[in-house]
């Protein structure tokens, strides 16, 4: 099996995110890539409105982004999309 480079780092765990968050991440990444090209960056805040209407989901995204994968504030949307696509749904 061909394992992506990001999955080989020692801090990376394959922690699933809920289906609704997974879908939202894919939609936002697709839209950003379509609008601005494959080099566009995103932060986990891009997946949420400018209000804190679902703090548990926001914390789940932050946990996945920051603690689990130790990603930088901005990452390439294509990288995030690949990470989410490669993830087991549990």
KEMI-778302 format. One line per field, with one value per residue: residue number from 1; residue in three letters; chain; x, y, z of N, C-alpha, C, O, CB in turn. Coordinates in Angstrom, 2 decimals. Glycine has a CB too. Example, Ala and Ser with C-alpha at 12.3 -4.5 7.8 and 13.67 -1.06 7.14 Angstrom:
// KEMI-778302
pos = (1 | 2)
code = (ALA | SER)
unit = (A | A)
n.xx = (13.19 | 12.85)
n.yy = (-5.69 | -2.25)
n.zz = (7.80 | 7.08)
ca.xx = (12.30 | 13.67)
ca.yy = (-4.50 | -1.06)
ca.zz = (7.80 | 7.14)
c.xx = (13.20 | 12.90)
c.yy = (-3.30 | 0.03)
c.zz = (7.80 | 7.87)
o.xx = (14.24 | 13.41)
o.yy = (-3.32 | 1.14)
o.zz = (8.46 | 8.04)
cb.xx = (11.31 | 14.08)
cb.yy = (-4.47 | -0.60)
cb.zz = (9.05 | 5.72)
//
This chain:
// KEMI-778302
pos = (1 | 2 | 3 | 4 | 5 | 6 | 7 | 8 | 9 | 10 | 11 | 12 | 13 | 14 | 15 | 16 | 17 | 18 | 19 | 20 | 21 | 22 | 23 | 24 | 25 | 26 | 27 | 28 | 29 | 30 | 31 | 32 | 33 | 34 | 35 | 36 | 37 | 38 | 39 | 40 | 41 | 42 | 43 | 44 | 45 | 46 | 47 | 48 | 49 | 50 | 51 | 52 | 53 | 54 | 55 | 56 | 57 | 58 | 59 | 60 | 61 | 62 | 63 | 64 | 65 | 66 | 67 | 68 | 69 | 70 | 71 | 72 | 73 | 74 | 75 | 76 | 77 | 78 | 79 | 80 | 81 | 82 | 83 | 84 | 85 | 86 | 87 | 88 | 89 | 90)
code = (UNK | UNK | UNK | UNK | UNK | UNK | UNK | UNK | UNK | UNK | UNK | UNK | UNK | UNK | UNK | UNK | UNK | UNK | UNK | UNK | UNK | UNK | UNK | UNK | UNK | UNK | UNK | UNK | UNK | UNK | UNK | UNK | UNK | UNK | UNK | UNK | UNK | UNK | UNK | UNK | UNK | UNK | UNK | UNK | UNK | UNK | UNK | UNK | UNK | UNK | UNK | UNK | UNK | UNK | UNK | UNK | UNK | UNK | UNK | UNK | UNK | UNK | UNK | UNK | UNK | UNK | UNK | UNK | UNK | UNK | UNK | UNK | UNK | UNK | UNK | UNK | UNK | UNK | UNK | UNK | UNK | UNK | UNK | UNK | UNK | UNK | UNK | UNK | UNK | UNK)
unit = (A | A | A | A | A | A | A | A | A | A | A | A | A | A | A | A | A | A | A | A | A | A | A | A | A | A | A | A | A | A | A | A | A | A | A | A | A | A | A | A | A | A | A | A | A | A | A | A | A | A | A | A | A | A | A | A | A | A | A | A | A | A | A | A | A | A | A | A | A | A | A | A | A | A | A | A | A | A | A | A | A | A | A | A | A | A | A | A | A | A)
n.xx = (0.84 | 0.53 | 1.56 | 0.70 | 3.01 | 2.57 | 1.40 | 3.40 | 4.78 | 5.83 | 4.00 | 1.52 | -1.73 | -4.37 | -7.04 | -10.43 | -12.81 | -16.06 | -18.71 | -20.13 | -18.36 | -16.20 | -17.34 | -17.86 | -15.25 | -14.20 | -15.89 | -15.30 | -12.54 | -12.56 | -14.00 | -12.31 | -9.95 | -10.95 | -11.63 | -9.22 | -7.02 | -4.58 | -2.61 | -3.68 | -4.13 | -5.55 | -7.08 | -8.17 | -10.28 | -11.61 | -13.65 | -15.83 | -18.49 | -18.44 | -19.12 | -19.61 | -21.30 | -21.31 | -19.53 | -18.41 | -17.94 | -16.14 | -13.99 | -13.39 | -12.43 | -10.21 | -8.69 | -8.10 | -6.64 | -4.57 | -3.52 | -3.53 | -2.41 | -0.57 | -0.48 | 0.42 | -0.78 | -1.87 | -2.43 | -1.96 | -4.87 | -5.24 | -3.62 | -4.92 | -7.36 | -6.59 | -5.67 | -8.08 | -9.61 | -8.13 | -8.59 | -9.86 | -13.28 | -14.06)
n.yy = (-1.18 | 2.21 | 4.67 | 7.95 | 10.73 | 12.45 | 10.75 | 9.24 | 10.51 | 10.63 | 11.70 | 11.49 | 10.28 | 8.16 | 9.52 | 9.56 | 11.97 | 13.31 | 12.51 | 14.73 | 16.88 | 15.99 | 15.99 | 18.74 | 19.79 | 18.65 | 19.88 | 22.65 | 22.70 | 21.80 | 23.92 | 26.14 | 25.36 | 25.22 | 27.91 | 29.35 | 27.86 | 25.09 | 25.67 | 27.03 | 28.01 | 26.91 | 27.35 | 25.72 | 27.20 | 27.96 | 26.23 | 26.93 | 29.18 | 32.71 | 32.71 | 31.24 | 28.75 | 26.04 | 24.81 | 22.33 | 20.94 | 22.69 | 22.45 | 19.77 | 19.85 | 21.53 | 19.96 | 17.74 | 19.04 | 20.51 | 19.14 | 16.33 | 16.15 | 18.18 | 20.43 | 23.36 | 26.78 | 27.68 | 25.52 | 23.72 | 23.42 | 21.22 | 19.29 | 18.94 | 18.00 | 15.54 | 14.22 | 13.96 | 12.45 | 10.08 | 9.06 | 6.66 | 5.91 | 4.87)
n.zz = (0.00 | -0.81 | 1.18 | 2.12 | 2.36 | 4.57 | 6.38 | 7.41 | 9.37 | 12.79 | 14.68 | 13.58 | 13.58 | 12.61 | 13.02 | 12.94 | 11.70 | 12.31 | 9.98 | 8.92 | 9.29 | 7.81 | 5.22 | 4.93 | 4.99 | 2.64 | 0.72 | 1.07 | 0.53 | -2.15 | -3.35 | -2.81 | -4.16 | -6.76 | -7.19 | -6.71 | -7.45 | -7.32 | -5.41 | -3.30 | 0.10 | 3.25 | 6.48 | 9.51 | 10.34 | 8.06 | 7.59 | 8.99 | 9.98 | 10.73 | 13.41 | 16.60 | 16.57 | 16.88 | 19.03 | 19.81 | 17.43 | 16.23 | 18.04 | 17.64 | 15.01 | 15.42 | 17.18 | 15.53 | 13.51 | 14.85 | 17.22 | 16.55 | 13.93 | 13.84 | 12.14 | 10.25 | 10.63 | 8.16 | 5.49 | 2.42 | 0.49 | -1.15 | 0.07 | 2.55 | 1.63 | 0.48 | 2.79 | 4.23 | 2.42 | 2.41 | 4.87 | 7.12 | 7.63 | 9.97)
ca.xx = (0.00 | 1.29 | 1.16 | 1.09 | 4.15 | 2.13 | 1.01 | 4.60 | 5.37 | 5.56 | 2.89 | 0.27 | -2.62 | -5.54 | -8.19 | -11.53 | -13.68 | -17.45 | -19.03 | -20.54 | -17.16 | -15.46 | -18.00 | -17.65 | -13.85 | -14.06 | -16.58 | -14.56 | -11.28 | -12.89 | -14.38 | -11.12 | -9.07 | -11.61 | -11.59 | -7.89 | -5.97 | -4.10 | -1.67 | -4.39 | -4.04 | -6.72 | -6.92 | -9.37 | -11.37 | -12.30 | -14.75 | -16.85 | -18.99 | -17.80 | -19.79 | -19.33 | -22.59 | -21.11 | -18.19 | -17.87 | -17.42 | -14.94 | -12.92 | -13.02 | -11.58 | -8.96 | -7.97 | -7.61 | -5.68 | -3.44 | -2.91 | -3.32 | -1.54 | 0.41 | -0.43 | 0.61 | -2.05 | -2.34 | -1.93 | -2.53 | -6.18 | -5.08 | -3.05 | -5.99 | -8.34 | -6.01 | -5.67 | -9.45 | -10.01 | -7.41 | -8.97 | -10.90 | -14.47 | -14.26)
ca.yy = (0.00 | 3.45 | 5.54 | 9.34 | 11.20 | 13.01 | 9.67 | 8.58 | 11.25 | 9.91 | 12.25 | 11.35 | 9.18 | 8.18 | 9.81 | 9.98 | 13.08 | 12.95 | 12.58 | 16.08 | 17.70 | 15.47 | 16.49 | 20.19 | 20.01 | 18.34 | 20.92 | 23.91 | 22.53 | 21.77 | 25.27 | 26.99 | 24.92 | 25.63 | 29.38 | 29.97 | 26.98 | 24.03 | 26.14 | 27.81 | 27.54 | 27.02 | 27.05 | 24.99 | 28.17 | 28.09 | 25.29 | 27.41 | 30.55 | 33.65 | 32.69 | 29.99 | 28.12 | 24.62 | 24.76 | 20.96 | 20.63 | 23.52 | 21.84 | 18.53 | 20.24 | 22.04 | 18.79 | 16.99 | 19.88 | 20.98 | 18.12 | 15.05 | 16.23 | 19.26 | 21.21 | 24.80 | 27.51 | 27.54 | 24.37 | 23.63 | 22.78 | 19.91 | 18.39 | 18.64 | 17.17 | 14.20 | 13.64 | 13.60 | 11.35 | 8.86 | 8.69 | 5.65 | 6.50 | 4.28)
ca.zz = (0.00 | -0.90 | 2.29 | 1.87 | 3.15 | 5.84 | 7.29 | 7.91 | 10.47 | 14.04 | 15.46 | 12.85 | 13.89 | 11.73 | 13.86 | 12.07 | 12.08 | 11.98 | 8.55 | 8.52 | 9.21 | 6.66 | 4.02 | 4.88 | 4.63 | 1.21 | -0.05 | 1.15 | -0.20 | -3.58 | -3.77 | -2.78 | -5.25 | -8.00 | -7.30 | -6.62 | -7.94 | -6.43 | -4.39 | -2.29 | 1.48 | 4.12 | 7.90 | 9.92 | 10.49 | 6.78 | 7.55 | 9.92 | 9.83 | 11.66 | 14.72 | 17.31 | 16.77 | 17.18 | 19.63 | 19.85 | 16.10 | 16.07 | 18.83 | 16.96 | 13.88 | 15.98 | 17.71 | 14.37 | 12.78 | 15.65 | 18.08 | 15.89 | 12.75 | 14.03 | 10.91 | 10.36 | 10.59 | 6.78 | 4.74 | 1.08 | 0.46 | -1.78 | 1.09 | 3.51 | 0.92 | 0.39 | 4.13 | 4.57 | 1.54 | 2.78 | 6.23 | 7.33 | 8.24 | 11.29)
c.xx = (0.89 | 0.77 | 1.61 | 2.20 | 3.71 | 1.79 | 2.21 | 5.23 | 4.96 | 4.35 | 1.54 | -0.47 | -3.79 | -6.79 | -9.32 | -12.24 | -15.09 | -17.75 | -19.39 | -19.34 | -16.31 | -16.03 | -17.76 | -16.21 | -13.64 | -14.69 | -15.79 | -13.25 | -11.53 | -13.20 | -13.15 | -10.16 | -9.64 | -11.48 | -10.18 | -6.73 | -5.41 | -3.15 | -2.36 | -4.26 | -5.35 | -6.28 | -8.18 | -10.55 | -12.18 | -13.55 | -15.93 | -17.28 | -18.27 | -18.55 | -19.56 | -20.65 | -22.50 | -19.71 | -17.58 | -17.27 | -16.15 | -13.76 | -12.46 | -12.09 | -10.22 | -8.09 | -7.32 | -6.47 | -4.41 | -2.76 | -2.59 | -2.28 | -0.48 | 0.63 | -0.16 | -0.75 | -2.66 | -1.64 | -2.57 | -3.86 | -6.09 | -4.53 | -4.14 | -7.02 | -7.84 | -6.02 | -7.06 | -9.93 | -9.37 | -7.82 | -10.04 | -12.09 | -14.82 | -15.33)
c.yy = (1.24 | 4.42 | 6.96 | 9.78 | 11.72 | 11.93 | 8.96 | 9.31 | 10.63 | 10.42 | 12.01 | 10.10 | 9.27 | 8.31 | 10.28 | 11.21 | 12.69 | 13.24 | 13.99 | 17.01 | 17.28 | 16.03 | 17.99 | 20.51 | 19.75 | 19.42 | 22.22 | 23.80 | 22.52 | 23.17 | 26.18 | 26.64 | 25.37 | 27.13 | 29.93 | 29.09 | 26.05 | 24.48 | 26.91 | 27.17 | 27.72 | 26.83 | 26.32 | 25.92 | 28.32 | 27.21 | 25.72 | 28.83 | 31.44 | 33.78 | 31.30 | 29.29 | 26.61 | 24.43 | 23.35 | 20.57 | 21.43 | 22.91 | 20.52 | 18.83 | 20.73 | 20.89 | 18.00 | 17.75 | 20.13 | 19.85 | 16.83 | 15.14 | 17.33 | 20.07 | 22.67 | 25.49 | 27.43 | 26.35 | 24.39 | 22.88 | 21.38 | 18.88 | 17.97 | 17.72 | 15.72 | 13.50 | 13.15 | 12.43 | 10.03 | 8.30 | 7.61 | 6.32 | 5.85 | 3.32)
c.zz = (0.00 | 0.15 | 1.99 | 2.82 | 4.52 | 6.85 | 7.90 | 9.08 | 11.79 | 14.82 | 14.80 | 13.28 | 12.93 | 12.60 | 12.96 | 12.61 | 11.67 | 10.52 | 8.10 | 8.39 | 8.01 | 5.36 | 3.84 | 4.45 | 3.14 | 0.34 | -0.08 | 0.37 | -1.71 | -4.10 | -3.84 | -3.92 | -6.59 | -8.24 | -7.45 | -7.07 | -6.89 | -5.32 | -3.26 | -0.91 | 2.22 | 5.56 | 8.33 | 10.15 | 9.20 | 6.71 | 8.43 | 9.58 | 10.85 | 12.97 | 15.32 | 17.61 | 17.02 | 17.76 | 19.67 | 18.51 | 15.82 | 16.83 | 18.21 | 15.78 | 14.37 | 16.50 | 16.56 | 13.70 | 13.58 | 16.43 | 17.33 | 14.79 | 12.82 | 12.75 | 11.21 | 10.27 | 9.19 | 6.14 | 3.36 | 1.14 | -0.14 | -0.79 | 2.08 | 2.88 | 0.83 | 1.75 | 4.51 | 3.71 | 1.95 | 4.14 | 6.23 | 8.00 | 9.56 | 11.27)
o.xx = (1.87 | -0.34 | 2.78 | 2.32 | 4.39 | 1.88 | 2.05 | 6.14 | 3.83 | 3.74 | 0.50 | 0.09 | -4.14 | -7.49 | -9.19 | -12.26 | -15.29 | -17.13 | -19.01 | -19.29 | -15.78 | -15.28 | -17.49 | -16.00 | -12.98 | -14.11 | -15.62 | -12.90 | -10.80 | -12.73 | -12.98 | -9.62 | -8.90 | -11.25 | -9.95 | -5.59 | -5.72 | -2.91 | -1.68 | -4.28 | -6.16 | -5.25 | -9.17 | -11.70 | -13.33 | -14.41 | -16.89 | -16.52 | -17.56 | -18.59 | -19.36 | -21.08 | -23.50 | -18.81 | -16.37 | -16.21 | -15.20 | -12.65 | -11.28 | -11.08 | -9.19 | -6.88 | -6.15 | -5.45 | -3.30 | -1.56 | -1.49 | -1.37 | 0.40 | 1.76 | -0.47 | -1.74 | -3.85 | -0.42 | -3.62 | -3.96 | -6.78 | -4.94 | -4.26 | -7.49 | -8.61 | -6.34 | -7.22 | -10.59 | -10.01 | -7.43 | -11.00 | -11.91 | -15.79 | -15.64)
o.yy = (1.31 | 4.94 | 7.18 | 9.27 | 11.48 | 12.16 | 8.16 | 8.77 | 10.14 | 9.65 | 12.29 | 9.01 | 10.36 | 7.33 | 11.31 | 11.46 | 11.84 | 14.11 | 14.40 | 17.85 | 18.12 | 16.49 | 18.46 | 21.41 | 20.54 | 19.84 | 22.82 | 24.72 | 23.16 | 23.56 | 26.91 | 27.54 | 25.83 | 27.57 | 30.86 | 29.53 | 26.18 | 23.72 | 27.40 | 25.95 | 28.58 | 26.22 | 26.31 | 25.48 | 28.76 | 27.42 | 24.97 | 29.59 | 30.93 | 34.86 | 30.33 | 29.24 | 25.98 | 23.95 | 23.21 | 19.93 | 20.91 | 22.87 | 20.18 | 18.14 | 20.37 | 20.88 | 17.64 | 17.16 | 19.97 | 19.64 | 16.30 | 14.31 | 17.40 | 20.35 | 23.16 | 24.87 | 27.15 | 26.20 | 25.01 | 21.82 | 20.47 | 17.72 | 16.79 | 16.78 | 14.79 | 12.32 | 12.05 | 11.52 | 8.98 | 7.19 | 7.64 | 7.19 | 6.25 | 2.73)
o.zz = (0.73 | 0.02 | 1.65 | 3.94 | 5.52 | 8.06 | 8.82 | 9.72 | 11.90 | 15.56 | 15.40 | 13.35 | 12.48 | 12.86 | 12.29 | 13.81 | 10.80 | 9.90 | 7.01 | 7.49 | 7.29 | 4.50 | 2.74 | 3.64 | 2.45 | -0.66 | -1.14 | -0.38 | -2.46 | -5.17 | -4.82 | -4.57 | -7.46 | -9.37 | -8.23 | -7.08 | -5.70 | -4.38 | -2.36 | -0.77 | 1.87 | 5.83 | 7.59 | 10.16 | 9.25 | 5.86 | 8.60 | 8.98 | 11.72 | 13.56 | 14.60 | 18.77 | 17.33 | 17.07 | 19.56 | 18.45 | 15.24 | 16.30 | 18.26 | 15.58 | 13.80 | 16.27 | 16.62 | 13.35 | 13.07 | 16.29 | 17.47 | 14.71 | 11.96 | 12.35 | 12.29 | 9.90 | 9.06 | 6.24 | 3.17 | 1.78 | 0.30 | -0.81 | 2.40 | 3.51 | 1.09 | 1.83 | 5.05 | 4.21 | 1.86 | 4.50 | 5.45 | 8.85 | 10.21 | 12.31)
cb.xx = (-0.96 | 1.18 | 1.77 | -0.12 | 4.90 | 0.92 | 0.15 | 5.60 | 4.96 | 6.75 | 3.10 | 0.54 | -3.10 | -5.60 | -7.85 | -12.53 | -13.23 | -18.44 | -20.16 | -21.55 | -16.33 | -15.50 | -19.50 | -17.95 | -12.92 | -14.69 | -17.98 | -14.28 | -10.58 | -14.08 | -15.42 | -10.40 | -8.88 | -13.08 | -12.23 | -7.64 | -4.87 | -3.41 | -0.61 | -5.88 | -2.92 | -7.82 | -6.66 | -9.09 | -10.81 | -11.36 | -14.28 | -16.34 | -20.54 | -17.67 | -21.34 | -18.53 | -23.46 | -21.31 | -18.23 | -18.96 | -18.48 | -15.21 | -13.38 | -14.29 | -12.27 | -9.25 | -8.92 | -8.75 | -6.33 | -3.89 | -3.81 | -4.63 | -2.36 | 1.74 | -1.74 | 1.57 | -1.84 | -2.08 | -2.21 | -1.54 | -7.19 | -4.14 | -1.88 | -6.66 | -8.60 | -4.58 | -5.17 | -10.39 | -9.63 | -5.94 | -9.46 | -10.38 | -15.64 | -14.52)
cb.yy = (0.00 | 4.07 | 5.04 | 10.26 | 12.29 | 13.91 | 8.66 | 8.44 | 12.74 | 9.97 | 13.72 | 11.31 | 9.21 | 6.90 | 10.88 | 8.84 | 14.43 | 13.72 | 11.64 | 16.65 | 17.59 | 13.92 | 16.20 | 20.82 | 19.10 | 16.99 | 21.17 | 24.28 | 21.22 | 20.84 | 25.86 | 26.85 | 23.39 | 25.23 | 30.00 | 30.39 | 27.79 | 23.00 | 27.01 | 27.95 | 28.26 | 25.99 | 28.35 | 24.19 | 29.53 | 27.73 | 23.93 | 27.35 | 30.61 | 35.01 | 33.03 | 30.26 | 28.37 | 23.74 | 25.31 | 19.97 | 20.92 | 24.96 | 21.62 | 17.77 | 21.35 | 23.05 | 17.88 | 16.72 | 21.22 | 22.06 | 17.80 | 14.54 | 16.43 | 18.68 | 21.06 | 25.33 | 28.98 | 28.84 | 23.02 | 22.93 | 23.64 | 20.01 | 19.07 | 19.93 | 17.73 | 14.26 | 14.67 | 14.81 | 11.67 | 9.13 | 9.92 | 4.46 | 6.38 | 5.29)
cb.zz = (1.22 | -2.33 | 3.65 | 2.02 | 2.40 | 5.63 | 6.56 | 6.81 | 10.42 | 14.91 | 15.66 | 11.34 | 15.39 | 10.84 | 14.95 | 11.89 | 11.40 | 12.89 | 8.23 | 9.53 | 10.51 | 6.64 | 4.07 | 6.25 | 5.46 | 0.91 | 0.53 | 2.62 | 0.23 | -3.84 | -2.81 | -1.42 | -5.22 | -7.97 | -6.09 | -5.23 | -8.52 | -7.24 | -5.02 | -2.68 | 2.21 | 3.73 | 8.77 | 11.17 | 10.91 | 5.63 | 7.97 | 11.36 | 10.02 | 11.01 | 14.60 | 18.61 | 15.57 | 15.89 | 21.03 | 20.25 | 15.02 | 16.57 | 20.27 | 16.46 | 13.04 | 17.11 | 18.52 | 13.36 | 12.42 | 16.61 | 19.24 | 15.32 | 11.54 | 14.51 | 10.12 | 9.24 | 11.00 | 5.97 | 5.48 | 0.10 | -0.33 | -3.00 | 1.83 | 4.02 | -0.50 | -0.16 | 5.17 | 4.38 | 0.09 | 2.78 | 6.99 | 8.19 | 7.30 | 12.30)
//
